C-alpha cells in the first residue's frame, strides 16, 4: 500500500553518485585552449565549488587559471540526456536548503520546471506490499533509531550510530538502511552521530531538467581547461607551482576543490608533504559509497504517480535499495544502493547491479517489471579515480577534523568543496557556498 509520511531523516536526502560517459549539455563552460602563465590564482576542479570560486575571482577582476581533470564541468552534479532520452542525473538530484542554497534561487529564476518533492511512499514486505500495521512498525522503529542518533549527537558523542541505535523489530534493518546507506552512503558503523546531528535538514525540491543542468547553466561561459589534472602542487617557496600534463602553472595561491577521496588516495602530490593533521583530515572526513541503479520503464509500474519513494523490508543479508520512482514523470526509477553493499555491487559490475534490482522488484511487484522494463544503467562513484566516492562525512571520532580540513596552509593553499562546509556538507549548495567563501578569503589574503 502507499502512504504519505514526511520523515525528517528520509527527507534529508543527500548528494549522490558519479558522472559517467554521456551527452554534455549545451550550457557548458568555455573550454580554455592555451595555458596562461603566472595568474594570481589556480582553481583545481570545476565542480560546484570550483565554479563558484571562479565567479568570485572573475567578478573581482582577479587573474586565475581554472583546470579540470575530466572532459566537462559539474563534478558530481551531471545531467545526461542521451542515455535514456530524458534528463538523467548521474549525480546530485535533490535540491535542498531553500533558504541557503544558491541553486534554489537559480532554479526558481530559471525557465526549468522546479517543484517541491512529494512525500509518497510505497512500502513492501518480502512478498508484496506492506500492511498498515507493518508500515506503522517501520515508522515507529525509524523514529526510535533517528532519536537515538540525535540524542548522541546533541550530547557531543562522536560515536557511530550502530553503537546507540535500537536493533529490535522486523523493520529495524530497514530503518538502519534508510538512515545509513540510503541517506549517508555509509553503514551505521561508519559515520559519526555528531556529524550527522550537525548537518542541516531540509525539504527537497526537484528540477525536472536535472540538477546537473542547473550547475552547467551556472558554469556557462567560464574559461576552464578541461582534461587538465593537477598532478603535483609545490608550495615550498613563494607562491605555488601546479604541475599538469600541459605544463606548470605558477601562481600566488591555489584553491583545491577535489574530493577528500582523491586527496586521501594521493591523487594530487604535494611538495613539501602536507602536515600530518591535514593528511589525517582527508581520511577522517571520508567519502561514502552510493550509486544510482537507474531503470527505465514505459509505465508507472509502482503505481505511485510522479516521484514516489519505495522501500522494502531488509533481511539479514543487508542487500537493499531505496528508490525514487517515475522521476519527474519520465519513467526513470533511481534505485539507489549505499555503503558497503554499494561497493560490492560496483565491483560485481553494472549488469550484476541491474539484475539485483530487477530480481528484487520481481519479488515485490511481480511480472510487470519485465513487461515494462526498457533499459538500465548503474553509476560507479567509488572506482572513478576523479572522485573515489559519493560525498564526504566524518568517521566516528573524526568530527573535529572538519575544521582541520577547511584550514588553509601557508596562506596560499586553500581547500573548498562540499566536505568543507560546516553543515551543508554532502550538498551542491554547500559546495557552492564553500567555493564562494574560500575565493573571498583568497581575495582578502592576496589584497
Buried (B, 14 or more C-beta within 10 A) or exposed (E): EBBEBEBEBBBBBBBBBBBBEBEBBEBBBEBBEEBBEEBBBBBBBBBBBBBBBBBBBBEBEBEBBBBBBBEBBBBBBBBBBEBBEBBBBBBBBBBBBBEBBBBBEBBEEBEBEBBEBBBBBBBBBEEEBBEEEBBBBBBEBBBBBBBBBBEBBEEEBBBBBBEBBEEEBBBBBBBBBBBBBBBBBBBBBBBBBBBBBBBBEBBBBBBBBBBBBBBBBBBBEBBBBBBBBBBEBBBEEEBBBBBBEEEEBBBBBBBBBBBBBBBBBEBBEBEEEBBEEBBBBBBBBBBBBBBBBBBBBEEBBBBBEBBBBBBBBBEEEBBBBBBBBBBBEBBBBBBBBBBBBBBBBBEEEBEEBBBBBBEBBEEBBEEBBEEBBEEBBBBBBBEBEBBBBBBBBBBBEBBEBBEBBBBBBEEBBBBBBBBBBBBBBBBBBBBBBBBBBBBBBBBEEBE
